């Protein structure tokens, strides 16, 4: 039986489905947000759809850990940090400025003088460096999700925290040892689950891991450990089908409050999420022509929520599916601009040591052939 690793080897070290998987997950995030943005924060997808919705963000972090580890194994600490900064920060800076200078003035109910003079506006600039603020004065205040400009950005701090953890693994020389990575995964998960009940944990560690997004870090570390063991992971369609069935059954069987609020229960699903992620990444998924010229997933993530809020603020649309349809074109358009004008140019600075740069080089080579 072929393994995830052997399929990657056949494709020059890059899983054939990872590009489309990122796009699919970005679209899934936008779909998931359509429900609360239409009806309010308490609105969620029900039934088996809820089980799938709960898997989206963990799958993103598993995918990130898996792919970032591939880069970390080739890089010095300095090059790794530079690679991650260049991947995350430039597009985030532009998104922050677009939000403050364009979206905010268009939708605020304050005068422009009050809007730009407000400390709330000034604080929003800190989003550029990962200190996330969600509000701009007078913006989207009458929406069902009142005042929240970009709720999707809550995952930026844990993503940066994952990069810090990976940098530590590189610095300590642990990044190549799956046992040490798995040990760190277990330690982080245990502290998140049991918190202060574990003796000897420094207070600063407890404080950091008490951050709501910290529970995403174990998924990233799981992806990292699985990259190191990728040649031992079978590529099995029956196993994939079983995992998908388990995810869907979760939504029908497990109470939402238990699954979303009890980390120990959530982490039990991690291996299932991981296998679905890696199987799809190793599968040659149907390529949509529109998405063949770049990785638009990060831009879709950055601009999806504010565009959805803008549509709700300026129309009477309160139907999630209609909102999804109206959202796709402007979000993909902005994501394409972000990729071609901001993200892709930074790949030139990362060329030779970035996984994304390698993927882009392979894409350009294929286009020329």
GUVOVEX-70344 format. One line per 10 residues: their letters; for each residue z, x, y negated of C-alpha. Coordinates in steps of 0.5 Angstrom, whole numbers. Layout:
a	Z X Y | ...
This chain:
xxxxxxxxxx	0 0 0 | -2 3 -7 | 4 4 -12 | 4 3 -19 | 4 10 -20 | -2 11 -16 | -6 6 -20 | -4 9 -26 | -6 16 -23 | -13 13 -22
xxxxxxxxxx	-13 11 -29 | -12 17 -32 | -4 16 -33 | -5 9 -36 | -4 3 -33 | -10 -2 -34 | -7 -8 -36 | -2 -5 -41 | -6 -6 -47 | -7 -14 -46
xxxxxxxxxx	0 -15 -43 | 3 -12 -50 | -2 -17 -54 | 0 -23 -49 | 7 -22 -50 | 6 -22 -58 | 3 -28 -57 | 8 -31 -53 | 13 -29 -58 | 9 -33 -63
xxxxxxxxxx	9 -39 -59 | 17 -39 -57 | 18 -38 -65 | 14 -45 -66 | 19 -49 -63 | 25 -47 -68 | 20 -46 -74 | 18 -53 -73 | 24 -57 -71 | 30 -52 -73
xxxxxxxxxx	34 -47 -70 | 37 -51 -64 | 30 -53 -61 | 28 -49 -55 | 23 -49 -50 | 26 -53 -44 | 25 -53 -37 | 21 -48 -33 | 18 -46 -40 | 25 -44 -42
xxxxxxxxxx	26 -39 -36 | 19 -36 -38 | 21 -36 -46 | 28 -32 -44 | 24 -26 -40 | 19 -25 -46 | 24 -20 -50 | 27 -16 -44 | 20 -15 -42 | 18 -12 -48
xxxxxxxxxx	23 -7 -48 | 22 -6 -41 | 15 -4 -43 | 17 0 -48 | 22 4 -44 | 17 5 -39 | 11 8 -44 | 16 11 -48 | 18 16 -43 | 11 18 -41
xxxxxxxxxx	11 21 -48 | 18 24 -48 | 16 28 -41 | 11 31 -45 | 14 32 -52 | 19 37 -55 | 25 33 -59 | 22 34 -65 | 15 32 -63 | 18 26 -60
xxxxxxxxxx	22 24 -66 | 16 24 -70 | 12 20 -66 | 17 15 -66 | 17 15 -73 | 10 15 -74 | 9 9 -70 | 14 4 -72 | 16 6 -80 | 9 6 -83
xxxxxxxxxx	7 -1 -81 | 14 -4 -82 | 14 -1 -89 | 7 -4 -91 | 10 -11 -88 | 16 -11 -92 | 12 -9 -98 | 7 -15 -97 | 13 -20 -96 | 17 -18 -102
xxxxxxxxxx	10 -17 -107 | 6 -23 -104 | 9 -28 -99 | 16 -28 -103 | 13 -30 -110 | 8 -35 -107 | 14 -39 -104 | 20 -38 -108 | 23 -43 -112 | 26 -38 -117
xxxxxxxxxx	22 -36 -123 | 19 -29 -122 | 24 -25 -126 | 30 -28 -123 | 26 -27 -116 | 25 -19 -117 | 31 -18 -121 | 36 -21 -115 | 40 -16 -111 | 37 -20 -105
xxxxxxxxxx	30 -18 -106 | 33 -11 -107 | 36 -11 -100 | 30 -13 -97 | 27 -6 -98 | 32 -4 -93 | 28 -7 -88 | 23 -1 -88 | 29 4 -85 | 31 -1 -80
xxxxxxxxxx	37 -4 -84 | 34 -11 -83 | 35 -17 -88 | 32 -24 -87 | 33 -27 -94 | 29 -27 -100 | 31 -31 -106 | 29 -38 -106 | 24 -37 -100 | 23 -42 -95
xxxxxxxxxx	29 -46 -97 | 27 -53 -95 | 24 -50 -88 | 27 -53 -81 | 29 -45 -81 | 32 -45 -88 | 31 -39 -92 | 29 -34 -86 | 23 -30 -88 | 22 -26 -82
xxxxxxxxxx	27 -27 -76 | 23 -23 -71 | 25 -17 -74 | 32 -17 -71 | 29 -13 -65 | 28 -7 -70 | 35 -4 -70 | 36 -4 -62 | 29 -1 -61 | 31 4 -66
xxxxxxxxxx	37 5 -62 | 33 6 -56 | 29 12 -59 | 36 15 -61 | 38 14 -53 | 31 17 -51 | 32 23 -56 | 39 24 -53 | 36 25 -46 | 31 30 -48
xxxxxxxxxx	36 34 -52 | 41 34 -46 | 35 35 -41 | 36 29 -37 | 30 25 -39 | 26 28 -32 | 32 26 -27 | 32 18 -26 | 39 19 -23 | 42 21 -30
xxxxxxxxxx	38 16 -33 | 40 10 -28 | 47 13 -29 | 46 12 -37 | 43 5 -36 | 49 3 -32 | 54 6 -37 | 51 2 -42 | 51 -5 -39 | 58 -4 -36
xxxxxxxxxx	60 -3 -43 | 56 -9 -46 | 59 -13 -40 | 66 -11 -40 | 67 -8 -47 | 74 -6 -49 | 77 -8 -42 | 74 -1 -40 | 79 5 -42 | 77 11 -45
xxxxxxxxxx	71 8 -49 | 70 11 -56 | 71 5 -61 | 65 7 -65 | 61 6 -58 | 64 -1 -57 | 62 -3 -64 | 55 0 -63 | 54 -4 -57 | 57 -10 -59
xxxxxxxxxx	51 -11 -64 | 48 -17 -61 | 41 -13 -60 | 45 -8 -56 | 44 -12 -50 | 36 -10 -50 | 38 -3 -49 | 39 -3 -42 | 32 -6 -41 | 29 0 -44
xxxxxxxxxx	33 5 -40 | 31 1 -34 | 24 2 -36 | 25 9 -37 | 28 10 -30 | 22 6 -27 | 17 10 -30 | 20 16 -26 | 20 13 -20 | 13 9 -21
xxxxxxxxxx	10 12 -15 | 15 9 -11 | 14 2 -13 | 9 -2 -9 | 4 -6 -12 | 5 -13 -8 | 2 -19 -11 | 6 -23 -6 | 12 -20 -9 | 10 -21 -16
xxxxxxxxxx	9 -28 -14 | 16 -29 -12 | 18 -26 -18 | 15 -31 -23 | 17 -36 -18 | 24 -34 -19 | 23 -33 -27 | 21 -40 -27 | 26 -43 -23 | 31 -40 -27
xxxxxxxxxx	30 -45 -33 | 30 -51 -28 | 37 -49 -25 | 41 -44 -29 | 44 -47 -36 | 42 -44 -42 | 49 -43 -45 | 50 -39 -38 | 44 -35 -38 | 43 -33 -46
xxxxxxxxxx	51 -32 -47 | 53 -28 -41 | 50 -21 -41 | 52 -20 -33 | 48 -26 -31 | 42 -24 -36 | 42 -17 -33 | 42 -20 -26 | 35 -22 -28 | 33 -15 -30
xxxxxxxxxx	29 -12 -24 | 25 -19 -23 | 23 -18 -31 | 21 -11 -29 | 17 -12 -23 | 13 -17 -27 | 12 -13 -33 | 10 -7 -29 | 5 -11 -24 | 2 -14 -30
xxxxxxxxxx	1 -7 -33 | -2 -4 -27 | -7 -10 -26 | -14 -10 -30 | -13 -16 -34 | -18 -20 -37 | -20 -17 -44 | -21 -21 -50 | -27 -18 -54 | -23 -19 -60
xxxxxxxxxx	-17 -15 -58 | -22 -9 -55 | -22 -5 -61 | -15 -4 -62 | -7 -5 -61 | -6 -11 -65 | 1 -13 -62 | 6 -9 -67 | 2 -13 -73 | 2 -19 -69
xxxxxxxxxx	10 -18 -68 | 11 -16 -76 | 7 -22 -79 | 8 -28 -74 | 14 -31 -76 | 13 -30 -84 | 6 -33 -83 | 9 -39 -79 | 14 -40 -84 | 9 -40 -90
xxxxxxxxxx	5 -46 -86 | 11 -50 -85 | 13 -49 -92 | 6 -51 -95 | 4 -57 -90 | 7 -62 -86 | 6 -59 -79 | 12 -60 -75 | 8 -60 -68 | 9 -53 -64
xxxxxxxxxx	2 -53 -61 | -1 -55 -68 | 3 -49 -71 | 1 -44 -66 | -7 -46 -67 | -6 -45 -74 | -2 -39 -74 | -7 -35 -69 | -12 -33 -74 | -8 -31 -80
xxxxxxxxxx	-4 -27 -76 | -9 -24 -72 | -13 -22 -78 | -7 -19 -81 | -5 -15 -75 | -12 -12 -75 | -12 -10 -82 | -5 -7 -80 | -8 -3 -74 | -14 -1 -78
xxxxxxxxxx	-11 1 -85 | -4 3 -83 | -3 4 -75 | -9 7 -73 | -10 13 -79 | -3 15 -77 | -5 16 -70 | -9 22 -73 | -2 25 -74 | 0 24 -67
xxxxxxxxxx	-6 26 -63 | -5 30 -57 | 3 28 -56 | 3 21 -57 | 2 16 -51 | -1 11 -56 | -6 16 -59 | -8 18 -52 | -10 10 -50 | -14 10 -57
xxxxxxxxx	-18 16 -55 | -19 13 -48 | -22 7 -52 | -26 10 -57 | -29 15 -51 | -31 8 -47 | -34 5 -54 | -38 11 -55 | -41 11 -47
